[in-house]
Amino acid sequence: QVQLVESGGGLVQAGGSLRLSCAASRTLFGIHTMGWYRQAPGKQRELVATITSSGVTDYYDSVKGRFTISIDNTKKTVSLQMNSLKSEDTAVYFCAADSGRGTTYRRYWGQGTQVTVAS
């Protein structure tokens, strides 16, 4: 089991920046992928960015070049630096951690943090 707690959300003007952090309750041993997802009102949750335990990253097309995901295994934290924010980035952002494969696969979710971008 691992508990995830997000922080850093808030209200920002379009073009501004925010940094989200996700703190895990234990070491990231056994966690092979961590990611950020978001869900806007009336829409399905969507992938924003992921990072593997070896540091390989992947991004949703609309955030490439603007968002950066990073991981600090010592601090048990994964962060999302969001620059050049747009109104369409407004959503609740969730942190996720994946462990195991196949029948042992599990995904853990944080409670989410609200990001609101004012145009």
N, C-alpha and C positions, 0 to 999 in steps of 0.2 A: 504494500500500500504506500501511496505517496499523496500528500495533500499539497495543493498548489494555491498560492495566494498572489493575485495580481494587484498591481498598484500603478499609479502614474497617469491614470485617465483624467479627463477634465474638459474644460471648454477652451477652445483656441480659435483664433481668427484664421481664415483661409490664408495659406502661404506660411503659416507658422509651423512650429515643431512641438512634438511631445515625445517623451521616452517612457515606454511601458516596461515594467519589470515583473517577473514571475519568480517567486521564491518557493523552492521545494522544501518539504518538511524533513527530507533525509538526503543522503548523497544520491547522485544521479547514476550510481552503479546499477546496471541492468536496464537503464532507460536508453533506448537506442535512437529515439527521435523525439525532439520537442518542437512545438510549433505554436503559432498564433493563428487563431481563427476569429472571424467577426460575424455578427448577425445584426443586420439593420431591421427596423420595424417592417413586418410583413414579408420579409425575405428569409430564405434559407441561410443557415450558417455556411460560410465559405472560408476556404483556406486563404490565409494571407502569406505566411512564410513558414518554412520549416528548417531545422538544422539537425544534422545527425551527430552522434557522439564523436565522429571523426571530423566534424566541422564542415561537412558538405551542406550547402544551403540551396534553397529553392524558394521562388517567389511567385505570387500571383502576378499575371502580366501587368495589371493596372497599378501595382505598387513598385515595380522594378525601377531602380534608379532613385527612388524616393525613400524607401524603407530599408533598414538593415537589421537583420537578426543576429544576435551574438549569444554566446554561452560562456558562463564562468563556472567551471566545475568545482572550483574551490569554494565559491560562495553559494553554490547550488542555485544559481540564478540564470534565467534566460531573459534577454532584453530585446525590445523592439524599438529602434530609433526611427521615428517617423518625421520626415521633413516634407516641406512643400505640401502641406495637408490641403485637401480639397473637401468641399461639402459632402461629396459622395463617400468620403472615408468615415462619415458619422455612423457609429454602430457601437454595440457592446463587443468588446474584444475579450476573447477567452484564450487562456493558455492551456496547452494539452501536452501530455507526456505519454509516450508509447513504450510499452515493455513487452517482451516475449514475441513469439512468432506462432503462426498457425493456431493450434488449440490453446496455447498459453498466452495468446495475444491479449493485452489489456490496454485500454486508453483511460487516462485520468484527466479530469477537467478541473479547472479553477472555477471560481464563482462569476468571473467576468468583471470588467471595468468599463465604464461608459466613456466614450470619446465623442465629443460633439464639436464639429467644425462649423463655425459661423461664416457665412459668405458675406 
